[in-house]
Amino acid sequence: MPRPGRRRGLVLVASLAAMLLAAWIAGRAAERWALADLRRTAHATLALQVAALQAEMQKQASLPLALAADPEIAAVAGASLSQDLVARVNRRLAQVAAATGAAVIYVIRPDGITVAASNAGAERSFVGRDYAFRPYFRQAVATGAGSQFALGTVSGRAGLYLSRKIAGTGGVVVVKIEFDGVEAAWRAGGDGVFVADSRGIVLVASDPAWHFSTLRRIDEDERRRIREALEFGAAPLAEMPLHPIPGAPDRVRVGRGASPARPALALDAAIPGTDWRLHTLTPLGGAVERERVQAWIIAALVTGLACLGLAALADRRRHQRRRLAEVSARREELEACVRERTRELTDANRMLRLEIEERRRAEAERERVEAERARIEAERERLGRELAQAGRLAALGQFAASMAHEINQPLAAIRAYADNAAILMQRGRTAEAAENTVAIGRLTDRIGGLTRQLKGFARRASPRREPVPLDAILRNGLELVEARARGAGIPVVVEVPRTDLHVLGDGPRLEQVLVNLLQNALDAVAGRPDPRVTLRVSEDGDRVGIAVHDTGPGLPEALRAQVFDAFFTTKTDGLGLGLAIARGIAEDCGGSLTAGDDPAGGAVFRLDLAGATRTAGHGEAGR
């Protein structure tokens, strides 16, 4: 039989081995779960990035067609020129470029010489330049329309050139689009994002060092053709520092000069209407390593505690066996000494043995009950986490469906404006047709804003407090529910003391709280005889209150203390997570969310936030 010291050593070694094995298994499982979660988030972000870039390109796609039908632009592209006409066209092109956000708009004669441009008054004007060598010019002359992404020979700035042939003259009108705003938004997001053409050449990227690098090797014939066409200037077309990870087709290591390469999740998707593909590189190191370390620690602690408990139980049973053995020896010795005693003493001794056996059974039953109780508690916690995750995914799905409905309205308006513009151009009413194209630009800006809001709601949130304009929060929140309110015939009244109020918090998350309160108010007044929702803003010292009143049935006293509990709902199809999440967001922003009955009838939910003074550098904080 092993000595006690040696036995304790063996138990310690076995416990350490069990802890290491459990930590390794938990780390592998946590890594797989973290990668799966990160992959789902990256796919959603990729879809939003593609939609935003496509909207930016479509905003300018119809502009060359509209300008090519303008009679004054057609006259400038003709053989005879009038200086007054050229000056007037230059001013008009500058105005259109400023209104639509185009980098430059210019008109080229059939011989390839630029005769008018929106930058005619600039030091490096395009007027007088020969662009007959450009593929977008030759495509437009041959087929009526063309496009090319290239580095400007005059400006030195890369961009997408959209060209259209001017009917009757043979000239070409060109619109150049630059993606500086898109790249800045990508850099602010933190992930690596870039767009490559069908040859694998990077055109637009969040990292300026990636411009005109390649995803695969370009042969010498293709390099010579690119240099002769002056597509990318003197760019070396070097390969991007992306190194595939063996056994992981969607993971790469991204090199950064002398710094160690960092692992990233590489996804890509086609951009509809083009031969381009948008690629995203989502960093893996921080998120996966954090989940793995947490799993190691938890598994090691749980296994260590389990081993400690088992060792304590074994030690207790060993002492109990020794004690029982000693009792048995003493009992036998006593029986040998008092065998001649009376029968009553023998009966008492038998009762004592029965009591000891009953106590042993009771101890074993108690230990079994405690183990079963611990297992039930662990199962209850797991089910709670799964229900919370399902609630978050369902809430995000409902919000995405609402956003899709909201986007359909400006899309229908864009189609109507485009049809009207075509009819007006056929009738020669070009000024009114140009107004329609400007209206189309405004509507696409609105769609871009809506997709940015959806991206903000989809992104994993972190507590942030900074000055944000209250007017923007109210405007964006009302914009998401106005279609539903208008369709149901429910008036939404807004009472704001002044429009320059600022509050501390996270703009997109506060918009999520406001949308949730407005949606609940619309649900409460649906089907009521006099439905109405009122949004009232008030100031109290350095605090700003946002109250949403409705004319619904109100909140009974019994329900008022439960409305913010997770999974509590009065709706047949609700999950009971909206108000719980909303209160958590309010507290993260340093505020509070309360509910009560409105003295005028119905219910009122009040969001109380800290006021903020608008300072330099925070003019649009949180947007």
SULTA-V244142 format. One record per run of one state. SS is the DSSP state (H for helix, E for strand, C for the rest). FROM is the first residue (numbers start at 1). LEN is the number of residues. If there is no record, write none. Layout:
SS&FROM&LEN ; SS&FROM&LEN
//
This chain:
C&1&3 ; H&4&58 ; C&62&1 ; H&63&6 ; C&69&2 ; H&71&6 ; C&77&6 ; H&83&18 ; C&101&3 ; E&104&5 ; C&109&4 ; E&113&5 ; C&118&12 ; E&130&1 ; C&131&4 ; H&135&9 ; C&144&1 ; E&145&7 ; C&152&6 ; E&158&8 ; C&166&6 ; E&172&6 ; C&178&2 ; H&180&10 ; C&190&2 ; E&192&5 ; C&197&4 ; E&201&5 ; C&206&2 ; H&208&3 ; C&211&3 ; E&214&1 ; C&215&5 ; H&220&9 ; C&229&10 ; E&239&1 ; C&240&2 ; E&242&4 ; C&246&2 ; E&248&9 ; C&257&2 ; E&259&12 ; C&271&6 ; E&277&7 ; C&284&1 ; H&285&53 ; C&338&5 ; H&343&84 ; C&427&3 ; H&430&29 ; C&459&7 ; E&466&4 ; H&470&19 ; C&489&2 ; E&491&5 ; C&496&6 ; E&502&4 ; C&506&1 ; H&507&19 ; C&526&6 ; E&532&9 ; C&541&2 ; E&543&8 ; C&551&6 ; H&557&4 ; C&561&17 ; H&578&11 ; C&589&3 ; E&592&6 ; C&598&5 ; E&603&10 ; C&613&11
//
